């Protein structure tokens, strides 16, 4: 699904917090970046959080992004994470 599906939520949340849409062509068919490994996406999230100097961000993952955020937790767990929202995705004890 394209990022615009979250437009109403982004518009509402942006009134009081900074909200950022998807990274790397999310939802655009035919883009090779769509199939970027979870490890690469996890690094993308880390680099963005660090680059923007975000404090206690709450990261939201939908569908395939749930796995990517779990990889982020596995790889970069730190105290600078405010929380996770995992929407309609699978979580299991052995991530690949």
PDB file of N, CA, C and O in Angstrom:
ATOM      1  N   UNK A   1       0.831  -1.184   0.000  1.00  0.00           N
ATOM      2  CA  UNK A   1       0.000   0.000   0.000  1.00  0.00           C
ATOM      3  C   UNK A   1       0.878   1.250   0.000  1.00  0.00           C
ATOM      4  O   UNK A   1       1.963   1.257   0.581  1.00  0.00           O
ATOM      5  N   UNK A   2       0.415   2.270  -0.633  1.00  0.00           N
ATOM      6  CA  UNK A   2       1.170   3.522  -0.667  1.00  0.00           C
ATOM      7  C   UNK A   2       1.099   4.268   0.667  1.00  0.00           C
ATOM      8  O   UNK A   2       0.202   4.041   1.480  1.00  0.00           O
ATOM      9  N   UNK A   3       2.054   5.152   0.865  1.00  0.00           N
ATOM     10  CA  UNK A   3       2.122   5.916   2.113  1.00  0.00           C
ATOM     11  C   UNK A   3       0.911   6.829   2.308  1.00  0.00           C
ATOM     12  O   UNK A   3       0.569   7.152   3.446  1.00  0.00           O
ATOM     13  N   UNK A   4       0.255   7.252   1.222  1.00  0.00           N
ATOM     14  CA  UNK A   4      -0.874   8.174   1.360  1.00  0.00           C
ATOM     15  C   UNK A   4      -2.014   7.572   2.174  1.00  0.00           C
ATOM     16  O   UNK A   4      -2.871   8.303   2.670  1.00  0.00           O
ATOM     17  N   UNK A   5      -2.034   6.264   2.314  1.00  0.00           N
ATOM     18  CA  UNK A   5      -3.104   5.622   3.085  1.00  0.00           C
ATOM     19  C   UNK A   5      -3.117   6.136   4.537  1.00  0.00           C
ATOM     20  O   UNK A   5      -4.147   6.085   5.209  1.00  0.00           O
ATOM     21  N   UNK A   6      -1.976   6.624   5.004  1.00  0.00           N
ATOM     22  CA  UNK A   6      -1.838   7.134   6.374  1.00  0.00           C
ATOM     23  C   UNK A   6      -2.030   8.653   6.442  1.00  0.00           C
ATOM     24  O   UNK A   6      -1.825   9.245   7.502  1.00  0.00           O
ATOM     25  N   UNK A   7      -2.411   9.283   5.357  1.00  0.00           N
ATOM     26  CA  UNK A   7      -2.467  10.752   5.297  1.00  0.00           C
ATOM     27  C   UNK A   7      -3.289  11.373   6.440  1.00  0.00           C
ATOM     28  O   UNK A   7      -2.840  12.338   7.059  1.00  0.00           O
ATOM     29  N   UNK A   8      -4.472  10.842   6.724  1.00  0.00           N
ATOM     30  CA  UNK A   8      -5.306  11.426   7.782  1.00  0.00           C
ATOM     31  C   UNK A   8      -4.616  11.333   9.142  1.00  0.00           C
ATOM     32  O   UNK A   8      -4.665  12.277   9.932  1.00  0.00           O
ATOM     33  N   UNK A   9      -3.976  10.201   9.414  1.00  0.00           N
ATOM     34  CA  UNK A   9      -3.272  10.049  10.681  1.00  0.00           C
ATOM     35  C   UNK A   9      -2.070  10.995  10.751  1.00  0.00           C
ATOM     36  O   UNK A   9      -1.839  11.639  11.775  1.00  0.00           O
ATOM     37  N   UNK A  10      -1.313  11.074   9.664  1.00  0.00           N
ATOM     38  CA  UNK A  10      -0.147  11.964   9.630  1.00  0.00           C
ATOM     39  C   UNK A  10      -0.589  13.414   9.817  1.00  0.00           C
ATOM     40  O   UNK A  10       0.018  14.158  10.587  1.00  0.00           O
ATOM     41  N   UNK A  11      -1.651  13.815   9.107  1.00  0.00           N
ATOM     42  CA  UNK A  11      -2.158  15.185   9.242  1.00  0.00           C
ATOM     43  C   UNK A  11      -2.553  15.487  10.682  1.00  0.00           C
ATOM     44  O   UNK A  11      -2.219  16.547  11.212  1.00  0.00           O
ATOM     45  N   UNK A  12      -3.263  14.557  11.314  1.00  0.00           N
ATOM     46  CA  UNK A  12      -3.718  14.781  12.687  1.00  0.00           C
ATOM     47  C   UNK A  12      -2.548  14.797  13.671  1.00  0.00           C
ATOM     48  O   UNK A  12      -2.426  15.713  14.484  1.00  0.00           O
ATOM     49  N   UNK A  13      -1.689  13.779  13.593  1.00  0.00           N
ATOM     50  CA  UNK A  13      -0.565  13.701  14.534  1.00  0.00           C
ATOM     51  C   UNK A  13       0.424  14.840  14.333  1.00  0.00           C
ATOM     52  O   UNK A  13       1.086  15.257  15.283  1.00  0.00           O
ATOM     53  N   UNK A  14       0.533  15.346  13.115  1.00  0.00           N
ATOM     54  CA  UNK A  14       1.475  16.429  12.829  1.00  0.00           C
ATOM     55  C   UNK A  14       1.104  17.738  13.519  1.00  0.00           C
ATOM     56  O   UNK A  14       1.918  18.660  13.580  1.00  0.00           O
ATOM     57  N   UNK A  15      -0.109  17.825  14.034  1.00  0.00           N
ATOM     58  CA  UNK A  15      -0.516  19.026  14.759  1.00  0.00           C
ATOM     59  C   UNK A  15       0.235  19.162  16.077  1.00  0.00           C
ATOM     60  O   UNK A  15       0.438  20.269  16.575  1.00  0.00           O
ATOM     61  N   UNK A  16       0.644  18.027  16.636  1.00  0.00           N
ATOM     62  CA  UNK A  16       1.298  18.086  17.943  1.00  0.00           C
ATOM     63  C   UNK A  16       2.669  17.405  17.995  1.00  0.00           C
ATOM     64  O   UNK A  16       3.424  17.612  18.945  1.00  0.00           O
ATOM     65  N   UNK A  17       2.987  16.611  17.001  1.00  0.00           N
ATOM     66  CA  UNK A  17       4.283  15.922  16.981  1.00  0.00           C
ATOM     67  C   UNK A  17       4.840  15.910  15.565  1.00  0.00           C
ATOM     68  O   UNK A  17       4.119  16.159  14.599  1.00  0.00           O
ATOM     69  N   UNK A  18       6.110  15.623  15.457  1.00  0.00           N
ATOM     70  CA  UNK A  18       6.720  15.469  14.143  1.00  0.00           C
ATOM     71  C   UNK A  18       6.404  14.080  13.634  1.00  0.00           C
ATOM     72  O   UNK A  18       6.658  13.095  14.327  1.00  0.00           O
ATOM     73  N   UNK A  19       5.858  13.985  12.444  1.00  0.00           N
ATOM     74  CA  UNK A  19       5.603  12.674  11.856  1.00  0.00           C
ATOM     75  C   UNK A  19       6.243  12.622  10.478  1.00  0.00           C
ATOM     76  O   UNK A  19       6.237  13.599   9.729  1.00  0.00           O
ATOM     77  N   UNK A  20       6.786  11.478  10.170  1.00  0.00           N
ATOM     78  CA  UNK A  20       7.491  11.283   8.912  1.00  0.00           C
ATOM     79  C   UNK A  20       6.887  10.100   8.174  1.00  0.00           C
ATOM     80  O   UNK A  20       6.593   9.076   8.790  1.00  0.00           O
ATOM     81  N   UNK A  21       6.699  10.223   6.869  1.00  0.00           N
ATOM     82  CA  UNK A  21       6.161   9.102   6.095  1.00  0.00           C
ATOM     83  C   UNK A  21       7.214   8.031   5.839  1.00  0.00           C
ATOM     84  O   UNK A  21       8.339   8.108   6.332  1.00  0.00           O
ATOM     85  N   UNK A  22       6.829   7.052   5.072  1.00  0.00           N
ATOM     86  CA  UNK A  22       7.683   5.909   4.754  1.00  0.00           C
ATOM     87  C   UNK A  22       9.007   6.301   4.118  1.00  0.00           C
ATOM     88  O   UNK A  22       9.188   7.403   3.600  1.00  0.00           O
ATOM     89  N   UNK A  23       9.919   5.346   4.185  1.00  0.00           N
ATOM     90  CA  UNK A  23      11.256   5.522   3.634  1.00  0.00           C
ATOM     91  C   UNK A  23      11.407   4.655   2.383  1.00  0.00           C
ATOM     92  O   UNK A  23      10.771   3.607   2.279  1.00  0.00           O
ATOM     93  N   UNK A  24      12.228   5.077   1.450  1.00  0.00           N
ATOM     94  CA  UNK A  24      12.628   4.279   0.283  1.00  0.00           C
ATOM     95  C   UNK A  24      11.485   3.752  -0.578  1.00  0.00           C
ATOM     96  O   UNK A  24      11.282   2.539  -0.635  1.00  0.00           O
ATOM     97  N   UNK A  25      10.768   4.581  -1.219  1.00  0.00           N
ATOM     98  CA  UNK A  25       9.786   4.183  -2.224  1.00  0.00           C
ATOM     99  C   UNK A  25       8.685   3.271  -1.706  1.00  0.00           C
ATOM    100  O   UNK A  25       8.098   2.537  -2.500  1.00  0.00           O
ATOM    101  N   UNK A  26       8.383   3.279  -0.438  1.00  0.00           N
ATOM    102  CA  UNK A  26       7.376   2.349   0.094  1.00  0.00           C
ATOM    103  C   UNK A  26       6.072   2.481  -0.675  1.00  0.00           C
ATOM    104  O   UNK A  26       5.552   3.581  -0.866  1.00  0.00           O
ATOM    105  N   UNK A  27       5.561   1.355  -1.105  1.00  0.00           N
ATOM    106  CA  UNK A  27       4.283   1.313  -1.790  1.00  0.00           C
ATOM    107  C   UNK A  27       4.324   1.610  -3.273  1.00  0.00           C
ATOM    108  O   UNK A  27       3.274   1.614  -3.917  1.00  0.00           O
ATOM    109  N   UNK A  28       5.491   1.858  -3.842  1.00  0.00           N
ATOM    110  CA  UNK A  28       5.576   2.131  -5.277  1.00  0.00           C
ATOM    111  C   UNK A  28       5.960   0.858  -6.013  1.00  0.00           C
ATOM    112  O   UNK A  28       7.086   0.377  -5.887  1.00  0.00           O
ATOM    113  N   UNK A  29       5.057   0.334  -6.755  1.00  0.00           N
ATOM    114  CA  UNK A  29       5.320  -0.905  -7.490  1.00  0.00           C
ATOM    115  C   UNK A  29       6.432  -0.695  -8.515  1.00  0.00           C
ATOM    116  O   UNK A  29       6.580   0.382  -9.093  1.00  0.00           O
ATOM    117  N   UNK A  30       7.202  -1.750  -8.718  1.00  0.00           N
ATOM    118  CA  UNK A  30       8.255  -1.693  -9.719  1.00  0.00           C
ATOM    119  C   UNK A  30       9.556  -1.111  -9.218  1.00  0.00           C
ATOM    120  O   UNK A  30      10.540  -1.081  -9.958  1.00  0.00           O
ATOM    121  N   UNK A  31       9.588  -0.653  -7.990  1.00  0.00           N
ATOM    122  CA  UNK A  31      10.816  -0.092  -7.437  1.00  0.00           C
ATOM    123  C   UNK A  31      11.591  -1.200  -6.742  1.00  0.00           C
ATOM    124  O   UNK A  31      11.051  -1.877  -5.866  1.00  0.00           O
ATOM    125  N   UNK A  32      12.845  -1.394  -7.120  1.00  0.00           N
ATOM    126  CA  UNK A  32      13.638  -2.455  -6.504  1.00  0.00           C
ATOM    127  C   UNK A  32      13.841  -2.212  -5.018  1.00  0.00           C
ATOM    128  O   UNK A  32      14.021  -3.162  -4.256  1.00  0.00           O
ATOM    129  N   UNK A  33      13.814  -0.957  -4.595  1.00  0.00           N
ATOM    130  CA  UNK A  33      14.007  -0.655  -3.169  1.00  0.00           C
ATOM    131  C   UNK A  33      12.885  -1.236  -2.309  1.00  0.00           C
ATOM    132  O   UNK A  33      13.049  -1.407  -1.101  1.00  0.00           O
ATOM    133  N   UNK A  34      11.744  -1.538  -2.934  1.00  0.00           N
ATOM    134  CA  UNK A  34      10.645  -2.144  -2.188  1.00  0.00           C
ATOM    135  C   UNK A  34      11.073  -3.444  -1.527  1.00  0.00           C
ATOM    136  O   UNK A  34      10.574  -3.791  -0.457  1.00  0.00           O
ATOM    137  N   UNK A  35      11.968  -4.144  -2.136  1.00  0.00           N
ATOM    138  CA  UNK A  35      12.382  -5.464  -1.656  1.00  0.00           C
ATOM    139  C   UNK A  35      13.714  -5.406  -0.939  1.00  0.00           C
ATOM    140  O   UNK A  35      14.427  -6.407  -0.870  1.00  0.00           O
ATOM    141  N   UNK A  36      14.056  -4.256  -0.410  1.00  0.00           N
ATOM    142  CA  UNK A  36      15.276  -4.091   0.364  1.00  0.00           C
ATOM    143  C   UNK A  36      15.204  -4.971   1.606  1.00  0.00           C
ATOM    144  O   UNK A  36      14.168  -5.012   2.269  1.00  0.00           O
ATOM    145  N   UNK A  37      16.289  -5.678   1.935  1.00  0.00           N
ATOM    146  CA  UNK A  37      16.283  -6.551   3.126  1.00  0.00           C
ATOM    147  C   UNK A  37      15.960  -5.788   4.413  1.00  0.00           C
ATOM    148  O   UNK A  37      16.244  -4.596   4.535  1.00  0.00           O
ATOM    149  N   UNK A  38      15.366  -6.498   5.360  1.00  0.00           N
ATOM    150  CA  UNK A  38      14.991  -5.899   6.648  1.00  0.00           C
ATOM    151  C   UNK A  38      16.194  -5.257   7.329  1.00  0.00           C
ATOM    152  O   UNK A  38      16.060  -4.205   7.953  1.00  0.00           O
ATOM    153  N   UNK A  39      17.348  -5.868   7.219  1.00  0.00           N
ATOM    154  CA  UNK A  39      18.569  -5.323   7.842  1.00  0.00           C
ATOM    155  C   UNK A  39      18.886  -3.929   7.290  1.00  0.00           C
ATOM    156  O   UNK A  39      19.242  -3.024   8.044  1.00  0.00           O
ATOM    157  N   UNK A  40      18.756  -3.765   5.976  1.00  0.00           N
ATOM    158  CA  UNK A  40      19.034  -2.467   5.345  1.00  0.00           C
ATOM    159  C   UNK A  40      18.015  -1.429   5.798  1.00  0.00           C
ATOM    160  O   UNK A  40      18.377  -0.292   6.100  1.00  0.00           O
ATOM    161  N   UNK A  41      16.749  -1.813   5.846  1.00  0.00           N
ATOM    162  CA  UNK A  41      15.717  -0.887   6.297  1.00  0.00           C
ATOM    163  C   UNK A  41      15.930  -0.506   7.760  1.00  0.00           C
ATOM    164  O   UNK A  41      15.720   0.645   8.142  1.00  0.00           O
ATOM    165  N   UNK A  42      16.344  -1.466   8.571  1.00  0.00           N
ATOM    166  CA  UNK A  42      16.620  -1.168   9.985  1.00  0.00           C
ATOM    167  C   UNK A  42      17.713  -0.111  10.092  1.00  0.00           C
ATOM    168  O   UNK A  42      17.611   0.810  10.902  1.00  0.00           O
ATOM    169  N   UNK A  43      18.751  -0.240   9.281  1.00  0.00           N
ATOM    170  CA  UNK A  43      19.816   0.777   9.267  1.00  0.00           C
ATOM    171  C   UNK A  43      19.278   2.122   8.784  1.00  0.00           C
ATOM    172  O   UNK A  43      19.667   3.170   9.300  1.00  0.00           O
ATOM    173  N   UNK A  44      18.386   2.094   7.800  1.00  0.00           N
ATOM    174  CA  UNK A  44      17.757   3.336   7.325  1.00  0.00           C
ATOM    175  C   UNK A  44      17.058   4.058   8.474  1.00  0.00           C
ATOM    176  O   UNK A  44      17.225   5.264   8.656  1.00  0.00           O
ATOM    177  N   UNK A  45      16.268   3.302   9.251  1.00  0.00           N
ATOM    178  CA  UNK A  45      15.553   3.908  10.372  1.00  0.00           C
ATOM    179  C   UNK A  45      16.527   4.509  11.371  1.00  0.00           C
ATOM    180  O   UNK A  45      16.340   5.634  11.834  1.00  0.00           O
ATOM    181  N   UNK A  46      17.567   3.756  11.699  1.00  0.00           N
ATOM    182  CA  UNK A  46      18.575   4.221  12.667  1.00  0.00           C
ATOM    183  C   UNK A  46      19.241   5.497  12.169  1.00  0.00           C
ATOM    184  O   UNK A  46      19.386   6.459  12.923  1.00  0.00           O
ATOM    185  N   UNK A  47      19.646   5.507  10.904  1.00  0.00           N
ATOM    186  CA  UNK A  47      20.303   6.688  10.338  1.00  0.00           C
ATOM    187  C   UNK A  47      19.370   7.896  10.350  1.00  0.00           C
ATOM    188  O   UNK A  47      19.808   9.012  10.632  1.00  0.00           O
ATOM    189  N   UNK A  48      18.098   7.685  10.049  1.00  0.00           N
ATOM    190  CA  UNK A  48      17.150   8.796  10.041  1.00  0.00           C
ATOM    191  C   UNK A  48      16.932   9.345  11.449  1.00  0.00           C
ATOM    192  O   UNK A  48      16.954  10.558  11.658  1.00  0.00           O
ATOM    193  N   UNK A  49      16.724   8.458  12.404  1.00  0.00           N
ATOM    194  CA  UNK A  49      16.542   8.878  13.799  1.00  0.00           C
ATOM    195  C   UNK A  49      17.767   9.661  14.272  1.00  0.00           C
ATOM    196  O   UNK A  49      17.627  10.718  14.887  1.00  0.00           O
ATOM    197  N   UNK A  50      18.959   9.151  13.988  1.00  0.00           N
ATOM    198  CA  UNK A  50      20.189   9.826  14.404  1.00  0.00           C
ATOM    199  C   UNK A  50      20.375  11.154  13.681  1.00  0.00           C
ATOM    200  O   UNK A  50      20.710  12.163  14.301  1.00  0.00           O
ATOM    201  N   UNK A  51      20.157  11.151  12.368  1.00  0.00           N
ATOM    202  CA  UNK A  51      20.349  12.357  11.560  1.00  0.00           C
ATOM    203  C   UNK A  51      19.426  13.495  12.017  1.00  0.00           C
ATOM    204  O   UNK A  51      19.838  14.653  12.087  1.00  0.00           O
ATOM    205  N   UNK A  52      18.185  13.145  12.323  1.00  0.00           N
ATOM    206  CA  UNK A  52      17.226  14.166  12.751  1.00  0.00           C
ATOM    207  C   UNK A  52      17.324  14.488  14.236  1.00  0.00           C
ATOM    208  O   UNK A  52      16.680  15.418  14.721  1.00  0.00           O
ATOM    209  N   UNK A  53      18.143  13.709  14.961  1.00  0.00           N
ATOM    210  CA  UNK A  53      18.306  13.939  16.389  1.00  0.00           C
ATOM    211  C   UNK A  53      17.009  13.720  17.161  1.00  0.00           C
ATOM    212  O   UNK A  53      16.736  14.414  18.141  1.00  0.00           O
ATOM    213  N   UNK A  54      16.214  12.750  16.715  1.00  0.00           N
ATOM    214  CA  UNK A  54      14.929  12.497  17.367  1.00  0.00           C
ATOM    215  C   UNK A  54      15.135  11.929  18.758  1.00  0.00           C
ATOM    216  O   UNK A  54      15.989  11.068  18.965  1.00  0.00           O
ATOM    217  N   UNK A  55      14.362  12.407  19.696  1.00  0.00           N
ATOM    218  CA  UNK A  55      14.407  11.937  21.085  1.00  0.00           C
ATOM    219  C   UNK A  55      13.137  11.141  21.372  1.00  0.00           C
ATOM    220  O   UNK A  55      12.026  11.648  21.213  1.00  0.00           O
ATOM    221  N   UNK A  56      13.309   9.916  21.788  1.00  0.00           N
ATOM    222  CA  UNK A  56      12.195   9.040  22.147  1.00  0.00           C
ATOM    223  C   UNK A  56      11.155   8.909  21.022  1.00  0.00           C
ATOM    224  O   UNK A  56       9.963   9.086  21.276  1.00  0.00           O
ATOM    225  N   UNK A  57      11.579   8.603  19.784  1.00  0.00           N
ATOM    226  CA  UNK A  57      10.595   8.464  18.707  1.00  0.00           C
ATOM    227  C   UNK A  57       9.723   7.228  18.920  1.00  0.00           C
ATOM    228  O   UNK A  57      10.160   6.226  19.486  1.00  0.00           O
ATOM    229  N   UNK A  58       8.503   7.324  18.459  1.00  0.00           N
ATOM    230  CA  UNK A  58       7.600   6.172  18.404  1.00  0.00           C
ATOM    231  C   UNK A  58       7.551   5.772  16.935  1.00  0.00           C
ATOM    232  O   UNK A  58       7.112   6.550  16.088  1.00  0.00           O
ATOM    233  N   UNK A  59       7.999   4.570  16.639  1.00  0.00           N
ATOM    234  CA  UNK A  59       8.053   4.089  15.270  1.00  0.00           C
ATOM    235  C   UNK A  59       6.839   3.220  14.985  1.00  0.00           C
ATOM    236  O   UNK A  59       6.461   2.373  15.795  1.00  0.00           O
ATOM    237  N   UNK A  60       6.234   3.442  13.826  1.00  0.00           N
ATOM    238  CA  UNK A  60       5.038   2.701  13.426  1.00  0.00           C
ATOM    239  C   UNK A  60       5.387   1.858  12.201  1.00  0.00           C
ATOM    240  O   UNK A  60       5.881   2.371  11.197  1.00  0.00           O
ATOM    241  N   UNK A  61       5.123   0.565  12.304  1.00  0.00           N
ATOM    242  CA  UNK A  61       5.364  -0.333  11.179  1.00  0.00           C
ATOM    243  C   UNK A  61       4.088  -1.038  10.785  1.00  0.00           C
ATOM    244  O   UNK A  61       3.348  -1.536  11.633  1.00  0.00           O
ATOM    245  N   UNK A  62       3.837  -1.075   9.486  1.00  0.00           N
ATOM    246  CA  UNK A  62       2.636  -1.722   8.962  1.00  0.00           C
ATOM    247  C   UNK A  62       3.050  -2.803   7.990  1.00  0.00           C
ATOM    248  O   UNK A  62       3.886  -2.566   7.118  1.00  0.00           O
ATOM    249  N   UNK A  63       2.486  -3.972   8.122  1.00  0.00           N
ATOM    250  CA  UNK A  63       2.717  -5.099   7.226  1.00  0.00           C
ATOM    251  C   UNK A  63       4.194  -5.496   7.240  1.00  0.00           C
ATOM    252  O   UNK A  63       4.707  -5.904   8.282  1.00  0.00           O
ATOM    253  N   UNK A  64       4.882  -5.386   6.110  1.00  0.00           N
ATOM    254  CA  UNK A  64       6.289  -5.787   6.051  1.00  0.00           C
ATOM    255  C   UNK A  64       7.180  -4.952   6.965  1.00  0.00           C
ATOM    256  O   UNK A  64       8.240  -5.411   7.392  1.00  0.00           O
ATOM    257  N   UNK A  65       6.756  -3.742   7.260  1.00  0.00           N
ATOM    258  CA  UNK A  65       7.564  -2.884   8.131  1.00  0.00           C
ATOM    259  C   UNK A  65       7.598  -3.393   9.566  1.00  0.00           C
ATOM    260  O   UNK A  65       8.484  -3.010  10.329  1.00  0.00           O
ATOM    261  N   UNK A  66       6.649  -4.250   9.951  1.00  0.00           N
ATOM    262  CA  UNK A  66       6.694  -4.849  11.288  1.00  0.00           C
ATOM    263  C   UNK A  66       7.997  -5.641  11.434  1.00  0.00           C
ATOM    264  O   UNK A  66       8.710  -5.487  12.426  1.00  0.00           O
ATOM    265  N   UNK A  67       8.303  -6.475  10.461  1.00  0.00           N
ATOM    266  CA  UNK A  67       9.550  -7.253  10.491  1.00  0.00           C
ATOM    267  C   UNK A  67      10.770  -6.334  10.506  1.00  0.00           C
ATOM    268  O   UNK A  67      11.749  -6.602  11.203  1.00  0.00           O
ATOM    269  N   UNK A  68      10.707  -5.265   9.744  1.00  0.00           N
ATOM    270  CA  UNK A  68      11.830  -4.325   9.681  1.00  0.00           C
ATOM    271  C   UNK A  68      12.051  -3.637  11.015  1.00  0.00           C
ATOM    272  O   UNK A  68      13.191  -3.440  11.434  1.00  0.00           O
ATOM    273  N   UNK A  69      10.975  -3.274  11.678  1.00  0.00           N
ATOM    274  CA  UNK A  69      11.121  -2.643  12.999  1.00  0.00           C
ATOM    275  C   UNK A  69      11.612  -3.645  14.037  1.00  0.00           C
ATOM    276  O   UNK A  69      12.364  -3.278  14.940  1.00  0.00           O
ATOM    277  N   UNK A  70      11.204  -4.884  13.923  1.00  0.00           N
ATOM    278  CA  UNK A  70      11.724  -5.903  14.836  1.00  0.00           C
ATOM    279  C   UNK A  70      13.224  -6.088  14.612  1.00  0.00           C
ATOM    280  O   UNK A  70      13.971  -6.307  15.565  1.00  0.00           O
ATOM    281  N   UNK A  71      13.662  -6.002  13.366  1.00  0.00           N
ATOM    282  CA  UNK A  71      15.096  -6.071  13.060  1.00  0.00           C
ATOM    283  C   UNK A  71      15.802  -4.856  13.642  1.00  0.00           C
ATOM    284  O   UNK A  71      16.920  -4.974  14.145  1.00  0.00           O
ATOM    285  N   UNK A  72      15.166  -3.687  13.582  1.00  0.00           N
ATOM    286  CA  UNK A  72      15.716  -2.478  14.187  1.00  0.00           C
ATOM    287  C   UNK A  72      15.920  -2.698  15.689  1.00  0.00           C
ATOM    288  O   UNK A  72      16.980  -2.379  16.227  1.00  0.00           O
ATOM    289  N   UNK A  73      14.906  -3.243  16.359  1.00  0.00           N
ATOM    290  CA  UNK A  73      15.020  -3.521  17.792  1.00  0.00           C
ATOM    291  C   UNK A  73      16.162  -4.489  18.080  1.00  0.00           C
ATOM    292  O   UNK A  73      16.972  -4.273  18.981  1.00  0.00           O
ATOM    293  N   UNK A  74      16.205  -5.558  17.293  1.00  0.00           N
ATOM    294  CA  UNK A  74      17.241  -6.572  17.486  1.00  0.00           C
ATOM    295  C   UNK A  74      18.637  -5.979  17.318  1.00  0.00           C
ATOM    296  O   UNK A  74      19.554  -6.293  18.077  1.00  0.00           O
ATOM    297  N   UNK A  75      18.780  -5.135  16.332  1.00  0.00           N
ATOM    298  CA  UNK A  75      20.099  -4.614  15.965  1.00  0.00           C
ATOM    299  C   UNK A  75      20.504  -3.370  16.748  1.00  0.00           C
ATOM    300  O   UNK A  75      21.670  -3.220  17.115  1.00  0.00           O
ATOM    301  N   UNK A  76      19.552  -2.480  17.005  1.00  0.00           N
ATOM    302  CA  UNK A  76      19.896  -1.156  17.544  1.00  0.00           C
ATOM    303  C   UNK A  76      19.176  -0.811  18.833  1.00  0.00           C
ATOM    304  O   UNK A  76      19.055   0.368  19.164  1.00  0.00           O
ATOM    305  N   UNK A  77      18.699  -1.789  19.560  1.00  0.00           N
ATOM    306  CA  UNK A  77      17.963  -1.506  20.790  1.00  0.00           C
ATOM    307  C   UNK A  77      18.735  -0.511  21.640  1.00  0.00           C
ATOM    308  O   UNK A  77      19.917  -0.706  21.920  1.00  0.00           O
ATOM    309  N   UNK A  78      18.074   0.532  22.038  1.00  0.00           N
ATOM    310  CA  UNK A  78      18.683   1.529  22.920  1.00  0.00           C
ATOM    311  C   UNK A  78      17.595   2.225  23.716  1.00  0.00           C
ATOM    312  O   UNK A  78      16.408   1.978  23.504  1.00  0.00           O
ATOM    313  N   UNK A  79      17.990   3.078  24.613  1.00  0.00           N
ATOM    314  CA  UNK A  79      17.020   3.759  25.475  1.00  0.00           C
ATOM    315  C   UNK A  79      16.383   4.961  24.796  1.00  0.00           C
ATOM    316  O   UNK A  79      15.537   5.626  25.393  1.00  0.00           O
ATOM    317  N   UNK A  80      16.773   5.249  23.563  1.00  0.00           N
ATOM    318  CA  UNK A  80      16.202   6.402  22.870  1.00  0.00           C
ATOM    319  C   UNK A  80      14.980   6.016  22.035  1.00  0.00           C
ATOM    320  O   UNK A  80      14.676   6.685  21.047  1.00  0.00           O
ATOM    321  N   UNK A  81      14.298   4.981  22.403  1.00  0.00           N
ATOM    322  CA  UNK A  81      13.103   4.584  21.666  1.00  0.00           C
ATOM    323  C   UNK A  81      11.887   4.786  22.568  1.00  0.00           C
ATOM    324  O   UNK A  81      11.794   4.194  23.643  1.00  0.00           O
ATOM    325  N   UNK A  82      10.958   5.629  22.118  1.00  0.00           N
ATOM    326  CA  UNK A  82       9.775   5.900  22.902  1.00  0.00           C
ATOM    327  C   UNK A  82       8.754   4.784  22.839  1.00  0.00           C
ATOM    328  O   UNK A  82       7.994   4.574  23.784  1.00  0.00           O
ATOM    329  N   UNK A  83       8.735   4.063  21.720  1.00  0.00           N
ATOM    330  CA  UNK A  83       7.795   2.958  21.586  1.00  0.00           C
ATOM    331  C   UNK A  83       7.674   2.486  20.161  1.00  0.00           C
ATOM    332  O   UNK A  83       8.215   3.084  19.231  1.00  0.00           O
ATOM    333  N   UNK A  84       6.948   1.394  20.012  1.00  0.00           N
ATOM    334  CA  UNK A  84       6.667   0.815  18.703  1.00  0.00           C
ATOM    335  C   UNK A  84       5.173   0.599  18.566  1.00  0.00           C
ATOM    336  O   UNK A  84       4.491   0.252  19.530  1.00  0.00           O
ATOM    337  N   UNK A  85       4.674   0.807  17.365  1.00  0.00           N
ATOM    338  CA  UNK A  85       3.307   0.440  17.028  1.00  0.00           C
ATOM    339  C   UNK A  85       3.431  -0.525  15.856  1.00  0.00           C
ATOM    340  O   UNK A  85       3.922  -0.149  14.792  1.00  0.00           O
ATOM    341  N   UNK A  86       2.989  -1.762  16.046  1.00  0.00           N
ATOM    342  CA  UNK A  86       3.091  -2.798  15.021  1.00  0.00           C
ATOM    343  C   UNK A  86       1.688  -3.104  14.512  1.00  0.00           C
ATOM    344  O   UNK A  86       0.834  -3.567  15.269  1.00  0.00           O
ATOM    345  N   UNK A  87       1.450  -2.844  13.223  1.00  0.00           N
ATOM    346  CA  UNK A  87       0.121  -2.960  12.636  1.00  0.00           C
ATOM    347  C   UNK A  87       0.100  -4.057  11.576  1.00  0.00           C
ATOM    348  O   UNK A  87       0.840  -3.999  10.594  1.00  0.00           O
ATOM    349  N   UNK A  88      -0.749  -5.050  11.784  1.00  0.00           N
ATOM    350  CA  UNK A  88      -1.047  -6.048  10.766  1.00  0.00           C
ATOM    351  C   UNK A  88       0.197  -6.690  10.147  1.00  0.00           C
ATOM    352  O   UNK A  88       0.360  -6.709   8.927  1.00  0.00           O
ATOM    353  N   UNK A  89       1.053  -7.204  10.995  1.00  0.00           N
ATOM    354  CA  UNK A  89       2.232  -7.908  10.518  1.00  0.00           C
ATOM    355  C   UNK A  89       2.528  -9.084  11.416  1.00  0.00           C
ATOM    356  O   UNK A  89       1.905  -9.245  12.466  1.00  0.00           O
ATOM    357  N   UNK A  90       3.464  -9.895  11.015  1.00  0.00           N
ATOM    358  CA  UNK A  90       3.835 -11.075  11.787  1.00  0.00           C
ATOM    359  C   UNK A  90       5.082 -10.821  12.614  1.00  0.00           C
ATOM    360  O   UNK A  90       6.034 -10.188  12.158  1.00  0.00           O
ATOM    361  N   UNK A  91       5.058 -11.326  13.837  1.00  0.00           N
ATOM    362  CA  UNK A  91       6.221 -11.268  14.713  1.00  0.00           C
ATOM    363  C   UNK A  91       6.468 -12.686  15.193  1.00  0.00           C
ATOM    364  O   UNK A  91       5.546 -13.351  15.665  1.00  0.00           O
ATOM    365  N   UNK A  92       7.687 -13.151  15.079  1.00  0.00           N
ATOM    366  CA  UNK A  92       8.027 -14.485  15.540  1.00  0.00           C
ATOM    367  C   UNK A  92       9.359 -14.452  16.231  1.00  0.00           C
ATOM    368  O   UNK A  92      10.075 -13.454  16.144  1.00  0.00           O
ATOM    369  N   UNK A  93       9.712 -15.512  16.915  1.00  0.00           N
ATOM    370  CA  UNK A  93      10.911 -15.493  17.746  1.00  0.00           C
ATOM    371  C   UNK A  93      12.209 -15.640  16.971  1.00  0.00           C
ATOM    372  O   UNK A  93      13.271 -15.347  17.521  1.00  0.00           O
ATOM    373  N   UNK A  94      12.174 -16.074  15.739  1.00  0.00           N
ATOM    374  CA  UNK A  94      13.382 -16.221  14.939  1.00  0.00           C
ATOM    375  C   UNK A  94      13.263 -15.389  13.678  1.00  0.00           C
ATOM    376  O   UNK A  94      12.686 -15.828  12.684  1.00  0.00           O
ATOM    377  N   UNK A  95      13.811 -14.188  13.726  1.00  0.00           N
ATOM    378  CA  UNK A  95      13.796 -13.303  12.554  1.00  0.00           C
ATOM    379  C   UNK A  95      14.901 -13.709  11.610  1.00  0.00           C
ATOM    380  O   UNK A  95      15.961 -14.156  12.046  1.00  0.00           O
ATOM    381  N   UNK A  96      14.664 -13.557  10.315  1.00  0.00           N
ATOM    382  CA  UNK A  96      15.716 -13.852   9.331  1.00  0.00           C
ATOM    383  C   UNK A  96      16.340 -12.587   8.825  1.00  0.00           C
ATOM    384  O   UNK A  96      17.244 -12.635   7.990  1.00  0.00           O
TER     385      UNK A  96
END
